[in-house]
Amino acid sequence: MYTSKEQLLLLACSYFNNTPSKIVLQKTETLAWKELIFSARIHSVLPMVYDALCMAQDKEQIPQEVLMSMRELALPKIGVGMNKRVAFKKVYSSLKDRGITPFVIKGSALACLYEKGDLRISSDEDILISENEVEPLKKALADLGFELLGVSENGTVYNFLNRKKMLSIEVHTTLFMKELNDGRYASIFEDELLSTERDGFKVLDPTTELLFLICHAAKHFALSGFGIRQVMDILKVASVYHGEIDFELILEKTGKIGLHIFAATLLKVGEEYFNTFKVPSCLAQYAKNTKPLLDDVLEGGVFGRSDKTRAASVRITMNAAEGNNKFPLIKALFPPFVEMVKIYPKLEKMQLLLPVYWIMRLVKWAAVQGKDSLKTLAVGRKRTKLLKRYGLGKAG
């Protein structure tokens, strides 16, 4: 018997390759079809899945109510997504007229790689600029009807919103914050970024773009997880630009920060499930069994938001990924003084009360989690082992 997640994977592959999908769920499996709709929602692939269902080989096996439900959910998202994309193109053109040409990362830069790009929706657009372009960009976006909603604590991410167009733009001054993993991710992007043009946008050159997307996925993998759409984006860049990408450089860069096993296994997912290409031998030798990774992806949804226990276990997996503590679970339950002070400022003058505040924090956490407390710890331990399997976790 097949599961809804297996069906989701088949439909994702169908959209990816623009080919008819096989339907493996039985028409009478009502619960499985409901789970499929839920999975498509948490992975933000509803329009893709609806399109794949409409192209399916065995369409008569699909319950009519499922198709109708998918249609009702997908069509508004497609319409909103198309309007946002058109609006963003106009904004980008206006910025270029003002002498500001940002890199477009993710979002529209990736959607245009798919044959049916309008079905690859995203909640916002991400652009990358230099620090000296921040003030001119602020003024330009203000003139275009955007308001600044917030700035990250370290001043490298700016969130803008045009309420009239409902268009959100996230502006970055660096691909990765130096605070992340002791600056390891940022360190491999220190060289001047090379660019190319795609669909009227300035984008990263294919090798750098693939490297960025792999690191971005790894960042979320070490938190609560990442979804099938991120996998598809990575594989789409890798397959479209297969002949241009320097995979030896990908190995060298990911190897420096311990992501080569993760990178190789992700590309192996493409070879085994998405019919992309044979993974280059330089990376293939490091690929592990793809199933545990793919199972975690399908279970987690976009940024691992499928289940509150995954989100709650993030402290455990973060500690494992950072590799600065032999016991990530203990550190998650009993954070060091420097972290506790950020939560309880009064501790700064009462350091001896740290154990008391640990207990207070644990009681509050248990009250919020309720009966899910033990499940959260179990998820954290399971995902810590998964990180270690793919080279991200250095804890036992």
Summary of the structure (lengths in Angstrom):
residues: 396
radius of gyration: 22.0
end to end distance: 35.0
largest distance: 69.5
contacts: 1283
relative contact order: 0.08
helix: 61%
strand: 8%
